[in-house]
Amino acid sequence: MLINNAGNVFAGRALTADGLERTFALNHMAYFVLTHALRDRLLAAAPARIVNTASGAHRGNSLDFDDVQMERGYRALTALWALEARQHSVHA
């Protein structure tokens, strides 16, 4: 079983070495990268399970698809809320 439970909200906007806004990179891309890296092991351990966690902070907010990287204005909680709203809509 793989449980992805990493998350954080950063006070200021910054980019990772890959050029991603770091709240997005940690809360969303890190799950994908780690899961992909462990894919062969998970398949070999069948029946394996993957669990991704998220908070309810997305409620009442929306994602600006024209500014996903928040280049026009970064607010820490907006970054968390908007990105979690996207994650929630994908899994709903």
C-alpha positions in Angstrom: 0.0 0.0 0.0 1.2 3.5 -0.9 -0.3 6.4 1.1 0.5 9.8 -0.4 0.0 12.3 2.5 2.4 15.2 1.8 1.2 18.7 1.7 2.1 22.3 2.6 1.1 25.9 1.9 4.0 28.3 1.3 3.8 31.9 2.4 5.2 33.2 -0.9 5.2 32.1 -4.5 8.4 30.3 -5.7 9.2 27.9 -8.4 10.8 24.5 -8.2 13.9 23.6 -10.2 11.4 22.2 -12.8 9.7 25.5 -13.1 6.5 24.6 -11.2 4.9 26.7 -8.6 5.9 24.9 -5.4 2.5 24.5 -3.7 1.2 22.8 -6.9 4.4 20.8 -7.2 4.3 19.4 -3.6 0.6 18.9 -3.2 -0.1 17.4 -6.6 2.9 16.6 -8.8 4.8 14.9 -6.0 2.1 12.3 -5.6 2.2 11.5 -9.4 6.1 11.3 -9.5 6.4 9.1 -6.4 3.6 6.8 -7.5 5.0 6.5 -11.0 8.5 5.7 -9.6 7.0 2.9 -7.5 4.7 1.6 -10.2 6.6 -1.6 -10.9 6.8 -2.5 -7.2 3.2 -1.8 -6.7 2.2 -4.0 -9.6 4.5 -6.8 -8.3 2.8 -6.6 -4.9 -0.7 -7.0 -6.3 -3.3 -6.5 -5.0 -1.7 -3.2 -4.2 -3.6 0.0 -3.2 -2.8 3.7 -3.6 -4.4 6.2 -1.3 -4.1 10.0 -1.9 -5.2 12.3 0.9 -6.3 16.0 0.7 -8.0 18.4 3.1 -11.3 20.1 2.6 -9.7 23.5 2.2 -10.9 23.7 -1.4 -14.5 24.2 -0.5 -15.9 27.6 -1.6 -13.0 28.3 -4.0 -12.2 27.7 -7.7 -9.2 27.3 -9.9 -8.3 30.0 -12.4 -7.4 27.9 -15.4 -5.8 31.0 -17.1 -3.3 31.3 -14.2 -2.7 27.8 -12.8 0.9 28.8 -11.8 -0.5 31.9 -10.0 1.9 34.3 -11.9 -0.5 37.2 -11.7 -0.8 37.1 -7.9 0.0 34.6 -5.3 -1.9 34.2 -2.1 -1.0 31.2 0.0 -4.4 30.0 1.0 -5.8 30.7 -2.5 -3.0 28.4 -3.9 -4.0 25.6 -1.6 -7.8 26.1 -2.0 -7.7 26.4 -5.8 -5.4 23.4 -6.3 -7.3 21.2 -4.0 -10.5 22.1 -5.8 -9.0 20.8 -8.9 -7.8 17.6 -7.2 -11.3 17.1 -5.7 -13.0 17.6 -9.0 -10.8 15.0 -10.6 -11.6 12.4 -7.9 -15.3 13.3 -7.4 
